[in-house]
Amino acid sequence: MASVNKVILVGSCGQDCEMRFTASGKAVANVSIATSNKRKNQQGEKIDETTWHKLIFFDKLAEIAQQFLSKGTLVYVEGQLKHDKFIDKNGHERHVTNVICQEMTVLKRGQERIPEGAPKDEFDDSIPF
């Protein structure tokens, strides 16, 4: 039986994208984005729910993400969920879910720095679907 592991998110970056390199020289970038959902509770009050997602980019896409993703940037990403567990410094088992990104489109600039010479049409105000 075939299976699918695909995630599509549109959200705002909570901080500037951070990049590092593996021992073999592979670029890895990380950023968290927030998505929100509005609903009414049982009393009819409007509630805003925010969910944070940890994104991971590799190779050339990591370099692009580091260049263009900073706090407040609205971004569209496609990727796969990856669940990991680890032991923290206190010896407790922790679980984390990351999105391994394979596609990215910057939808709207936040208050981030714009790279010198970046083409204006890199930033589209519409969702690409």
Secondary structure, DSSP 4 states (H G I P E B T S, - for coil): ------EEEEEEESS--EEEE-TT--EEEEEEEEEEEEEE-TTS-EEEEEEEEEEEEEHHHHHHHHHH--TT-EEEEEEEEEEEEEE-TTS-EEEEEEEEEEEEEEEE--SPPPPTT--GGG--SS---
